[in-house]
């Protein structure tokens, strides 16, 4: 397949995004029982991970777009 590597990289980022969505859901549901420090730490982790995923998806999309052109 011509774009196998690019598609695999995009799929990896989609899976990471799904994991972050699940983590956010758990965090939101458990916020009442967590300390403020635990919540801040979890939010920091989610934000960093989402930024990484966004950066990777953007890079992979741009690379794939250049190949397709």
C-alpha positions as CSV (number, residue, x, y, z in Angstrom):
1,X,0.0,0.0,0.0
2,X,1.4,3.4,-1.0
3,X,0.7,5.3,2.2
4,X,0.9,2.5,4.7
5,X,3.4,4.2,7.1
6,X,1.4,7.5,7.1
7,X,-1.9,5.7,7.8
8,X,-0.4,3.7,10.6
9,X,1.0,6.9,12.2
10,X,-2.4,8.6,11.9
11,X,-4.1,5.5,13.4
12,X,-1.6,5.6,16.4
13,X,-2.5,9.2,17.1
14,X,-6.3,8.5,16.8
15,X,-5.8,5.7,19.4
16,X,-3.9,8.1,21.7
17,X,-6.7,10.6,21.4
18,X,-9.3,8.0,22.3
19,X,-7.2,7.1,25.4
20,X,-7.1,10.7,26.4
21,X,-10.8,11.1,26.0
22,X,-11.3,8.1,28.3
23,X,-8.9,9.5,30.8
24,X,-10.7,12.8,30.8
25,X,-14.0,11.1,31.4
26,X,-12.6,9.2,34.4
27,X,-11.1,12.4,35.7
28,X,-14.3,14.3,35.3
29,X,-16.3,11.5,37.1
30,X,-13.8,11.2,39.9
31,X,-13.2,14.9,40.5
32,X,-15.5,14.9,43.6
33,X,-13.3,12.4,45.3
34,X,-9.9,13.7,44.3
35,X,-7.7,16.3,45.9
36,X,-7.1,19.6,44.1
37,X,-3.4,18.6,43.6
38,X,-4.4,15.3,42.0
39,X,-6.8,17.1,39.7
40,X,-4.3,19.7,38.7
41,X,-1.7,17.0,38.0
42,X,-4.2,14.9,35.9
43,X,-5.3,18.0,33.9
44,X,-1.7,18.9,33.3
45,X,-1.0,15.4,32.0
46,X,-4.2,15.4,29.7
47,X,-3.3,18.9,28.4
48,X,0.3,17.9,27.6
49,X,-0.8,14.6,25.9
50,X,-3.5,16.4,23.9
51,X,-0.9,19.0,22.7
52,X,1.4,16.1,21.7
53,X,-1.4,14.3,19.8
54,X,-2.4,17.5,18.1
55,X,1.1,18.3,17.0
56,X,1.7,14.7,15.7
57,X,-1.7,14.6,13.9
58,X,-0.9,18.0,12.2
59,X,2.5,16.9,11.2
60,X,1.3,13.5,9.9
61,X,-1.5,15.2,8.0
62,X,0.8,17.7,6.4
63,X,3.2,15.0,5.4
64,X,0.5,12.9,3.9
65,X,-1.0,15.9,2.2
66,X,2.3,16.6,0.5
67,X,2.6,13.0,-0.7
68,X,-0.9,13.1,-2.1
69,X,-0.3,16.3,-4.0
